[in-house]
Every structure is written in structure tokens, then in C-alpha cells.
Amino acid sequence: GLSIIQTIAEIHAQGGLAIASHPHEVKTHWGKNTLYFWENIDRYAPLLDAWEVANRDDLFNPIGLKRLPFVANSDFHKPKHIFSWKTVLFCEKHPEAIKQCIRINRDVSITLYRDHRIGFGYGDLERAARLDFAVEKSEKEIIVVPAFGMNSA
């Protein structure tokens, strides 16, 4: 297999962003320590594009305190995981602009997304499992909620 440095280089060669996920979580659901990047921050910080500062319900405060480039991720394994921390980017809606915004990490913020904001809850996802539907919040703002397969493990 590839080394970590080779893997990061390959991610970049394919136009992707290398992001340290769960960089400051001592114990995950699998019992693994995910501190490797954090424990080797001097070596990997210059190579990584961003660090996960929030995941699902967790905030990794040390990432913010170090002022590292950050994103919020959701580890979307189940439909209910849509209700979690999200990254908000103030940039053009174009893949290269989005990647550049994350790399530079200016005009980036996070928000905690919860079901009450758009007027439906997890149970509604089950009813909408086969259809995309729109929730109209105003004349100018339409939110499209993607369909979810409810057979997810």
C-alpha cells in the first residue's frame, strides 16, 4: 500500500482535498485512536488541506484553537445523520471555487443543522424515502431535500 504521504499526494493528483477526519477524537466507536495526524501535526499540517473541526454532534476544539483550515463533516452512515454539523462556504458554486475556499479557509463557517429549521423530522424522512421533495420557505428560497434509502445499516 501507499504511505500516508503518498496517499495525500495521490488525492491531490486526482484533484481531491486531503482532510484529517476525527483528528482529535481519542476513542471512536470502533475503539481506535484517531489522533495520528494530531500527534504528528508538524509533519502533516503542511500537506493536509483541512481538518475536521466538527462531526455529527462533536466539536474538536483543539482544531479551532490551532487555527487550522477546517470543515465540518457528518459521517453520513444513516439518514438521521443528516442532522449534524455542516460547513458553510461563501464562494461560487463551482467545484474548483469550493476547493479553493476550503484550502484558503476564508469565508468558511460551520452551523449545526437540526430538523426544526425546515419543519420536518426524522420520521418524515421515512415517508419521503422514495421521493425528492421541496420545502418552500419563502418566494426566493426553496430547499430540496434528497431522498434517502431507509434500509441503510
C-alpha positions as CSV (number, residue, x, y, z in Angstrom):
1,G,0.0,0.0,0.0
2,L,0.8,3.6,-0.2
3,S,2.3,5.6,2.7
4,I,0.3,8.4,4.2
5,I,2.3,11.0,2.3
6,Q,1.9,9.1,-1.0
7,T,-1.8,8.8,-0.3
8,I,-2.1,12.6,0.2
9,A,-0.1,13.2,-2.9
10,E,-2.4,10.9,-4.9
11,I,-5.5,12.6,-3.5
12,H,-4.1,15.9,-4.7
13,A,-3.1,14.5,-8.1
14,Q,-6.7,13.4,-8.6
15,G,-8.0,16.9,-7.8
16,G,-9.2,16.0,-4.3
17,L,-8.8,17.5,-0.9
18,A,-6.9,15.7,1.8
19,I,-8.8,16.2,5.1
20,A,-7.9,14.9,8.5
21,S,-11.1,13.3,9.8
22,H,-11.8,12.9,13.6
23,P,-8.3,14.3,14.2
24,H,-8.8,14.9,17.9
25,E,-11.0,12.0,19.0
26,V,-9.3,9.7,21.4
27,K,-11.7,6.8,21.0
28,T,-14.1,6.1,18.2
29,H,-17.0,3.7,18.1
30,W,-14.5,1.1,16.8
31,G,-12.2,1.6,19.8
32,K,-9.5,3.0,17.5
33,N,-7.4,6.1,18.4
34,T,-7.7,8.7,15.6
35,L,-5.1,11.0,16.9
36,Y,-2.3,10.1,14.5
37,F,-2.5,13.3,12.4
38,W,-2.8,15.4,15.5
39,E,0.1,13.7,17.2
40,N,2.2,14.3,14.1
41,I,0.8,17.7,13.3
42,D,4.1,19.3,12.3
43,R,4.7,16.7,9.7
44,Y,1.2,16.6,8.2
45,A,-0.3,20.0,8.6
46,P,1.5,21.4,5.6
47,L,0.3,18.6,3.5
48,L,-3.4,18.5,4.5
49,D,-6.0,20.8,3.0
50,A,-8.2,20.9,6.1
51,W,-9.0,19.4,9.4
52,E,-12.4,18.2,10.7
53,V,-13.5,20.6,13.4
54,A,-17.0,19.1,13.9
55,N,-18.6,15.8,13.2
56,R,-22.2,14.8,13.9
57,D,-22.6,16.1,17.5
58,D,-18.9,16.5,18.3
59,L,-16.7,19.6,18.2
60,F,-13.0,19.2,18.1
61,N,-12.0,22.4,19.9
62,P,-8.2,21.9,19.6
63,I,-8.5,22.2,15.8
64,G,-10.1,25.6,16.1
65,L,-7.7,26.8,18.8
66,K,-4.7,25.9,16.5
67,R,-6.4,28.0,13.7
68,L,-6.0,25.2,11.2
69,P,-8.1,25.2,8.0
70,F,-11.4,23.4,8.9
71,V,-14.5,21.8,7.7
72,A,-17.5,20.1,9.4
73,N,-18.4,16.6,8.3
74,S,-21.2,14.3,9.1
75,D,-20.2,10.7,8.6
76,F,-23.5,10.2,6.9
77,H,-24.0,6.4,7.6
78,K,-27.7,6.6,8.4
79,P,-30.5,9.0,7.3
80,K,-30.7,10.5,10.8
81,H,-27.1,11.7,10.5
82,I,-28.2,14.5,8.1
83,F,-28.9,16.4,11.3
84,S,-25.3,17.3,12.2
85,W,-22.6,20.0,11.8
86,K,-22.3,21.4,8.3
87,T,-19.7,23.5,6.5
88,V,-21.0,26.8,5.1
89,L,-18.9,28.2,2.3
90,F,-19.3,31.7,0.9
91,C,-18.0,31.2,-2.6
92,E,-19.1,30.4,-6.1
93,K,-21.0,27.1,-6.5
94,H,-18.2,25.6,-8.7
95,P,-16.0,22.6,-7.6
96,E,-12.7,24.5,-8.0
97,A,-14.0,27.6,-6.1
98,I,-15.3,25.3,-3.3
99,K,-12.0,23.5,-3.0
100,Q,-10.1,26.8,-3.1
101,C,-12.3,28.3,-0.4
102,I,-11.7,25.3,1.9
103,R,-7.9,25.4,1.2
104,I,-7.6,29.1,1.9
105,N,-10.2,28.8,4.7
106,R,-11.5,32.3,4.4
107,D,-15.3,32.9,4.3
108,V,-15.8,29.4,5.8
109,S,-18.1,28.8,8.8
110,I,-19.9,25.9,10.4
111,T,-23.5,25.5,11.5
112,L,-25.4,22.9,13.5
113,Y,-28.2,21.7,11.2
114,R,-31.3,20.4,13.0
115,D,-34.7,19.2,11.7
116,H,-36.7,22.0,13.2
117,R,-35.1,24.5,10.8
118,I,-37.1,23.2,7.8
119,G,-40.2,21.9,9.6
120,F,-39.8,18.2,9.4
121,G,-38.2,15.5,11.5
122,Y,-36.5,12.1,11.0
123,G,-39.9,10.3,10.8
124,D,-40.7,12.5,7.7
125,L,-37.6,11.2,6.0
126,E,-39.0,7.7,6.2
127,R,-42.2,8.9,4.4
128,A,-40.2,10.7,1.8
129,A,-37.7,7.8,1.3
130,R,-38.6,7.3,-2.3
131,L,-39.1,10.9,-3.4
132,D,-37.1,14.1,-3.5
133,F,-39.3,16.9,-2.2
134,A,-39.1,20.7,-1.8
135,V,-39.9,22.7,1.3
136,E,-40.7,26.3,0.3
137,K,-39.6,28.7,3.0
138,S,-40.2,31.9,1.0
139,E,-40.7,33.1,-2.5
140,K,-36.9,33.2,-3.1
141,E,-35.8,30.2,-1.0
142,I,-36.5,26.6,-1.9
143,I,-34.8,23.8,-0.1
144,V,-34.6,20.5,-1.9
145,V,-34.3,17.5,0.5
146,P,-32.8,14.5,-1.2
147,A,-34.4,11.1,-0.9
148,F,-32.9,8.6,1.5
149,G,-32.9,4.8,1.4
150,M,-34.2,3.7,4.7
151,N,-32.5,0.3,4.5
152,S,-29.2,1.8,5.5
153,A,-27.3,-0.1,8.2
